[in-house]
């Protein structure tokens, strides 16, 4: 129990501070993007996604449908903007479709 009542902080603030101090925030943000993929793009695209991962702030998406790949290529800028709005600037800098 803290000695001073002013030493108390929200659990969310404590986690953010911990992630920052241990330089884990970028990896945490990347894991959140991958985990949120279905919610971001919807079930139809998520079902056609064979593999998704992030390396050096580049999101790699492997799709099982050439038509879906073509369609998603037209929406890459919108997808980047959506990720930026939700997870903050600098989480991703590019999207590569495979």
N, C-alpha and C positions, 0 to 999 in steps of 0.2 A: 504494500500500500504506500502511495507517495506521501512524503513528509509534508509537502506543500500542495494545497489544492490547485494551484496554478500549473502544476506539473502534469495534470491530467490532460490527455488529448484523445480525440476520436480514434477508433481503430483504423479507419480509412486513412487518416493523416499519418498514423504510425507506420502503416504498410507502405504508403508512398515514400515516406522518409527512408524506410529500410531499403526499398528498391533503389532509391537514388544513391544512398550511401554505399551500397554494394555493387553499383553499376549494373543492376539487373533490369532496369526499366525498359531498355530497348528490346530485350528478349521477351520480357513480359508482354509488351505491346504486340510483338510479332505473334506470340502464342495466342493472344486475344483475337487478332485478325483471322488467323487460321481457324480457331474454334468458332468464330462468328460467321464463317463463310456462308453457311446455309441461310442464316438470317439476313445477310447482306444481299445475296443474289437471288434468293428464293429456292424452293425445292427443285423445280425443273433443272436449273443450271447445276445445283449442288449434286443432283443424282447423276449428271453427265460428267462430273469432275472425278477423274481417276486419282489425281494426286495434286496436292497443293503444299507449297513450302516457301519460305522466305530466306534469301541469302543476300547479304550486303544491301539490305533495303529494297531488294527486287523481289516482287511476288511472282513465282513461277506457278502456272496453272496448266495441268495436263488434262485435256478433255477427251472423251471417247467419241465425240461426234464432230466431223469436219464442219458441218453446218453450224453447230453451236459455237465452234471456235471462230468462224467467220462472223457470226452475229455479235459475239462478245468483243471481237476486235474493234467494232464500231463504237462500243461503249466503254472502252478502257479509260478515257478521260473522266467520264462520269463516275466510274468505279473508283478511280483514284481520289476524286473529290469527296465521294461518300466516305471512304476510309479516313481521309484527312479530317472531315467534319466530326466523325465519331471517335477517332483515336488520337487526333492531334497531328499537327504538321510534322513532317520528317520521319514518320513511321515507314512510309514507302516512298520511293522516288520513281519507280517504274513497274510495269506489269509485262510479263512475257507469257504468251500463250503457246502451248506445245500440243 
